[in-house]
Amino acid sequence: MGEVTELWLVMLIVAAAAFAPLGYFIYKFTKAGDKPFGEIEPHGDSPSVVNDFAEKAIRFVQGLFTKK
């Protein structure tokens, strides 16, 4: 019976380590007024760093294909 208890304890520790990042993300996401990824959605005319980067990446890839 001791082996089952030891195995259960080891599995509990492994599960806690595996789900710790998920728990931290949920904690950060549900904090009042906190945004874990920063401001990524444009609201109206405000610029977005993520959208600017995506547009530059798309133009770069298009430039690679059109240079032939």
C-alpha positions in Angstrom: 0.0 0.0 0.0 3.0 2.3 0.6 4.0 2.1 -3.1 0.6 3.3 -4.2 0.8 6.3 -1.8 4.3 7.1 -3.1 3.2 6.9 -6.7 0.2 9.1 -6.0 2.5 11.7 -4.3 5.0 11.7 -7.2 2.1 12.0 -9.7 0.7 15.0 -7.8 4.1 16.7 -7.8 4.5 16.1 -11.6 0.9 17.4 -12.3 1.5 20.5 -10.2 4.7 21.3 -12.1 3.0 20.6 -15.5 0.0 22.8 -14.8 1.8 25.6 -12.9 2.2 27.8 -16.1 -1.4 27.4 -16.9 -2.4 28.4 -13.4 -0.1 31.4 -13.5 -1.6 32.5 -16.9 -5.1 32.2 -15.5 -4.1 34.2 -12.4 -2.6 37.0 -14.5 -5.5 37.0 -17.0 -8.2 37.3 -14.3 -6.5 40.0 -12.2 -8.6 43.2 -12.4 -7.4 45.4 -15.2 -4.4 43.3 -16.1 -3.6 42.3 -19.7 -1.0 39.5 -19.8 -0.1 40.2 -23.4 -0.2 43.9 -23.3 -2.3 46.0 -25.7 -2.5 44.0 -28.9 -5.9 45.0 -30.3 -6.2 48.3 -32.0 -9.1 50.4 -30.8 -10.2 52.9 -33.4 -7.3 54.8 -34.9 -4.7 53.8 -32.3 -1.6 52.1 -33.7 -0.8 48.4 -32.9 2.7 47.1 -32.6 1.6 43.6 -33.5 -0.3 44.7 -36.6 2.7 46.9 -37.7 5.0 43.9 -37.3 2.7 41.6 -39.2 2.4 44.1 -42.1 6.2 44.4 -42.3 6.6 40.6 -42.3 4.0 40.2 -45.0 5.7 42.9 -47.2 9.0 41.2 -46.6 7.7 37.8 -47.8 5.9 39.3 -50.7 9.2 41.1 -51.7 11.0 37.8 -51.6 8.6 36.2 -54.1 8.4 39.2 -56.4 12.1 39.8 -56.8 12.7 36.9 -59.3 
